[in-house]
Amino acid sequence: MRLCIYLFFIIVTAPLFTKAQSMQQLNAAEIKQGLLALNVTGSVLYIAAHPDDENTRLLTYLAKEKKVRTGYLSLTRGDGGQNLIGNEQAELLGLIRTQELLAARRTDGAEQFFTRANDFGFSKNSDESFKIWDKKKILADVVWVIRKFQPDVIITRFPEDSRAGHGHHAGSAILAHEAFAAAADPKQFPEQLAFVKPWQAKRILWNTFNFGGNNTTSDDQLKIDVGAYNALLGKSYGEIAAESRSNHRSQGFGSSSQRGGGLEFFTPVAGDAAQKDIFEGIDFTLNRNPGNAAIQQLLDDINTTYDVADPSKSVSKLLKLKGLVKGKPFKQVQLDDLILACAGIWLESAAGNSAYALGDDVNVRIQGIARVKEGFAFPISIIEGNSGASFELKPNRFVSEDKKISSANARITQPYWLEKEHGIGAYIVDSLSKIGLAENPIGLSGLFKVKIGDEVIEKRLPVVYKYTDQVRGEIYQPLVIAPPVTATPADRSFIFNGNEPKKISLTLRAFKDNASGVLEPKVPSGWKVVPEKADFRMARKGEEQRADFTVTPAGQVSEGVFSLNVVVDGKNYHQGLHVVNYEHIPVQTLFPLTQAKMSRIDLKFAGKRIGYIAGAGDMVAESLKQVGYAVEDLSLNQLINGDLSVYDAIVTGVRLYNVSDQMRGIQPKLMKYVEEGGTLLVQYNVNSPLRIDNLGPFPFGLSRDRVTEEDAKVTLLSPDHLALNYPNKITNKDFEGWVQERGLYFVTNMDKKYTVLLSMNDNGESAKNGSLIVADYGKGRYVYTGISFFRQLPAGVPGAYRLFVNLLSGKKK
């Protein structure tokens, strides 16, 4: 093993992190909005399948106008979709979309929940969805969320039939309908009743829609005008909804504001039928619970006398209200937050470094301030329980103290649903208490006890890390608790050409000083790895080293997994490191298992120099480099002014023609490149919006046709075509072991000059012939493919590599 040693401190290498609040700070208008909401009981739960399925305008109206507790239950985290802002796929994309949903909820005021269901990709019907998800398991999750949330009304986004347009969509409506009844039945999922009670919602409704060419609304349905303007917030609910929806950046859902009236339509599904109002028969006032007359009287007084110029004047009455509502069904947490907001209290527990090894002491700075005027009527003091820090908060005087908190009882930073390896259908979550949660419960935290007069308010805040960036100012990021040493493979899969040896490189990173130990690699049975063990030593926290192992295939095993055991201080660790960073969400740090897929294939090449034009984001270029291609990412200047003839082939990234305005000017030069002997391979695009009309040298259109079954039968329509024979002979065996899907947005209405190479279809459907077309144009070859190579190549699918290499190889020389 060769070790290349260099220092690499985390504070330097970490990307810029999104601005996040360690403690929410409300302005005077938001405080007033919250005080009004204390008058309202009741809740509504909206249920659909994916991030972006929710009706953000309706959620905003329910949360901020009706002021009921509002939740959105998304069955999945959107793991199986496409990514318009980067190359993350599967679980990493689900991680991004989870945070986008949480950002949306912070905007529209609703709460966010999930089930364990994994978004395995497009599903054409609910039967397929339930077969993969395990319907009973996901139904249990929906029932659990309903029993915990206790909604008065449940609303679905989709119908239970094919009008939903997606098997997951229809499945979400079916599960919601069944859970509506099951949540009230003590015989259903009785193991939950040790923690929650059966719950019967008043009714379940379908929020009908008019989009995608499908109008399911009608004048005889229940209606709500959700387009009101909120003067306290200075925005209409349509404007707030646009801001909320625009958080879904990975899906390209930037939205324009809607102003003025806007109707939402509803049709009953089950429960008590409503004639004029979806809330008919539900008391959302404090009268819902007996014995609240004095509470209501005091709350009316608080709202009447609230001084927007000095919210602290309301603290005395709010403290009295806190005493009255103890032990009663009331918005206790919201009340506590409003008391802190009126008293101008800000608290923080900030770590001195961005990451610490598990078990190390964390240096924290405890800070606080009460921004009230001199002469405020109540003494205010705080105690931070984990560190023992304590202060008296004098009016508008900032206090700070440095302490240490042990991380011995913390957990390694990892999204709870990714802690264990899982199958295609659902994540594995052993703790019932975590099911439904959008993200981890607060880990390492500061537990603040704030005493105002005679009342004590407990506030648990996460320990954060913050620093000052010269351009962006004060930046917050979540604190990371890490293994002492991580080992991250250079790729998630490695392709071996025959029995040729290959170097497997990993990056070691130390999260503590004086980290030393042993690396123990493991390879498939019969394969060889050199060295079989290797020592390492890193003197300083943040130091990185490269570890190289040479693996040689042998024996009968054609594929398997490379894994690595890292022994530090007698303990075994198996984690790598991955950081997901975008400005619109908090940085996400996770520690996936140190392993990579290894496949041995017979791969022949014709030409090695590839030009790549990046699209919406994929890992195809990296995958091609991994098997030996010289891949160059082409800049706009190179495409306009460079000599493209030096490339054996040019590949366009996924959805390039959807996201790049420059393609109108570049396309003629690409066509000239093909005409003069080059090979151009265009990967899939969606049919709308396209930046140009003609993607190829001859006309064709794009449909919404796709084949979602990864093991769907594939027929070679032109088995003698050069693209299926040179330099690799393509057979049906090459379509074994594919992941998630065959392809999407297939070609339609293609010119006769194109040759159709493949036919495929899902069970029970007609053959789809638009997954792969080729045409000779001048001296070169043009290829368009809807095959999901962007999923197959990073996953190390051997047959996908063989076919892709053939498509790049052009005409036989």
FENTA-V160398 format. One record per residue. SS is DSSP state (a for helix, b for strand, c for the rest). D_FIRST is the distance of its C-alpha to the first C-alpha in whole Angstrom. Layout:
ss=<SS;SS>
d_first=<D_FIRST;D_FIRST>
This chain:
ss=<c;c;b;b;b;b;b;c;c;a;a;a;a;c;c;c;c;c;c;c;c;c;c;c;c;c;c;a;a;a;a;a;a;a;a;a;a;c;c;c;c;c;b;b;b;b;b;b;c;c;c;c;c;c;c;a;a;a;a;a;a;a;a;a;a;a;c;c;b;b;b;b;b;b;c;c;c;c;c;c;c;c;c;c;c;c;c;c;c;a;a;a;a;a;a;a;a;a;a;a;a;a;a;a;a;a;a;a;c;c;b;b;b;b;c;c;b;c;c;c;c;c;c;c;c;a;a;a;a;a;a;a;a;c;a;a;a;a;a;a;a;a;a;a;a;a;a;a;a;c;c;c;b;b;b;b;c;c;c;c;c;a;a;a;c;c;a;a;a;a;a;a;a;a;a;a;a;a;a;a;a;a;c;c;c;c;c;c;c;a;a;a;a;a;c;c;c;c;c;c;c;c;b;b;b;b;b;b;c;b;b;c;c;b;b;c;c;c;c;c;c;b;b;b;b;c;c;c;b;b;c;c;c;c;b;b;a;a;a;a;a;a;a;a;a;c;c;c;a;a;a;c;c;c;c;c;c;c;c;c;c;c;b;b;b;b;b;b;b;b;b;c;c;c;c;c;c;c;c;c;c;c;c;c;c;a;a;a;c;c;c;c;a;a;a;a;a;a;a;a;a;a;a;a;a;c;c;c;c;c;a;a;a;a;a;a;a;a;a;a;a;a;a;a;a;c;c;c;c;c;c;a;a;a;a;a;a;a;a;a;a;a;c;c;b;b;b;b;b;b;b;c;c;c;b;b;b;c;c;c;b;b;b;b;b;b;b;b;b;b;c;c;c;c;c;c;c;c;c;b;b;b;b;b;c;c;c;c;b;b;b;b;c;c;b;c;c;c;b;b;b;b;b;b;b;b;c;c;c;c;c;c;c;c;c;a;a;a;c;c;c;c;c;c;c;b;c;c;c;c;c;a;a;a;c;c;c;c;c;c;c;c;c;c;b;b;b;b;b;b;b;b;c;c;b;b;b;b;b;b;b;b;c;b;b;b;b;b;b;c;c;c;b;b;b;b;b;b;c;b;b;b;c;c;b;b;b;b;b;c;c;c;b;b;b;b;b;c;c;c;c;b;b;b;b;b;b;b;b;b;c;c;c;c;b;b;b;b;b;b;b;b;c;c;c;c;c;b;b;b;c;c;c;b;b;b;b;b;c;c;c;c;b;b;b;b;b;b;b;b;b;b;c;c;c;c;c;c;b;b;b;b;b;b;b;b;b;b;c;c;b;b;b;c;b;c;c;b;b;b;c;c;c;c;c;c;c;b;b;b;c;c;b;c;b;b;b;b;b;b;b;c;c;c;c;c;c;c;b;b;b;b;b;c;c;c;c;c;c;a;a;a;a;a;a;a;c;c;c;b;b;b;b;c;c;a;a;a;a;a;a;c;c;a;a;a;c;c;b;b;b;b;c;c;c;a;a;a;a;c;c;c;a;a;a;a;a;a;a;a;a;a;a;a;a;c;c;c;b;b;b;b;c;c;c;c;c;c;c;c;c;c;c;c;c;c;c;c;c;c;b;b;c;c;c;b;b;c;c;c;c;c;c;b;b;b;c;c;c;c;c;a;a;a;c;c;c;c;c;c;c;a;a;a;a;c;c;c;c;c;c;c;b;b;c;c;b;b;c;c;c;c;c;c;b;b;c;b;b;b;c;c;c;c;c;c;c;b;c;c;c;b;b;b;b;b;b;c;c;b;b;b;b;b;b;c;b;c;a;a;a;a;c;c;c;c;c;a;a;a;a;a;a;a;a;a;a;a;c;c;c;c;c>
d_first=<0;4;6;10;13;16;19;20;23;25;28;27;25;27;30;33;35;38;41;42;45;44;48;50;53;56;59;62;63;60;61;65;63;61;65;66;64;64;68;66;65;63;60;59;56;55;53;51;47;45;45;47;50;52;55;54;58;59;56;57;61;61;59;61;64;65;62;62;58;56;53;51;49;47;46;42;40;40;36;37;39;38;37;39;37;33;31;30;31;32;31;30;34;36;34;36;39;39;39;42;44;44;45;48;49;49;51;53;54;53;50;47;46;44;44;41;41;39;40;38;40;43;46;49;51;51;51;47;46;48;46;43;43;45;48;49;46;46;50;50;48;50;53;51;51;55;55;54;55;58;59;63;62;59;59;57;56;56;58;58;58;57;58;55;53;50;49;48;51;53;51;51;55;55;53;55;59;58;56;59;61;58;58;61;61;60;60;57;54;55;52;52;55;54;53;55;59;60;61;63;63;66;65;62;63;61;61;62;61;62;58;57;60;61;64;64;66;70;73;74;71;70;69;68;68;65;65;67;66;65;67;65;61;63;62;63;61;60;58;56;55;54;52;50;50;48;45;44;42;39;42;44;47;49;52;56;58;61;64;67;68;66;67;64;66;65;67;67;64;66;67;70;72;72;75;74;71;68;69;72;73;70;71;68;70;70;73;71;71;74;75;73;76;76;72;73;76;73;71;74;75;71;71;74;74;70;70;68;68;67;65;65;69;68;66;69;70;66;66;69;68;65;67;69;66;65;64;65;64;63;60;59;56;57;60;58;56;59;61;57;58;62;61;58;55;52;49;45;42;40;36;35;32;30;28;28;25;27;30;30;33;34;36;39;42;45;48;51;54;57;59;63;66;67;70;67;69;66;64;60;58;54;52;48;47;44;44;47;48;52;54;58;58;60;62;59;57;54;52;48;47;43;42;39;38;36;33;33;35;34;32;28;29;30;33;34;35;31;30;30;29;32;34;36;39;38;36;36;38;39;41;44;45;42;43;45;43;42;39;38;40;40;37;37;41;43;47;49;53;56;59;62;65;65;63;59;56;53;50;47;44;41;39;38;36;38;37;39;38;40;41;42;43;42;39;38;35;35;33;29;29;25;22;21;17;17;14;15;14;15;18;20;20;18;20;19;22;23;20;18;14;13;10;10;10;11;13;13;16;18;22;23;22;20;18;15;14;12;10;12;11;14;15;19;21;20;17;14;10;7;6;9;9;7;9;10;13;15;19;21;22;21;18;15;11;9;6;5;6;8;11;14;18;20;23;26;24;24;23;21;19;15;16;14;15;15;16;18;21;21;22;20;19;19;19;18;21;23;26;29;31;35;38;40;38;37;33;31;28;26;23;23;21;17;18;18;20;19;22;22;25;27;27;29;30;33;32;29;30;31;33;33;36;34;37;37;33;31;27;28;27;24;24;25;22;20;22;22;25;25;27;29;31;34;36;40;41;39;41;44;44;41;41;39;40;37;35;35;36;36;35;37;35;37;41;41;44;45;43;44;47;46;46;49;49;46;47;49;46;44;47;48;44;45;48;47;44;41;40;40;39;40;38;41;43;46;49;50;50;49;49;51;53;52;48;48;50;53;54;52;52;50;51;50;49;46;44;43;42;38;40;43;44;43;46;45;48;48;45;46;45;42;40;40;39;37;35;34;37;37;39;40;36;34;36;35;32;33;33;36;38;39;40;43;46;46;49;52;55;53;55;56;54;51;49;48;45;45;47;46;48;47;49;53;53;54;51;50;49;48;44;43;46;45;48;48;49;50;47;45;44;44;42;43;41;41;39;36;33;32;31;30;28;26;26;25;28;28;31;31;29;31;34;33;31;35;37;35;35;39;42;41;41>
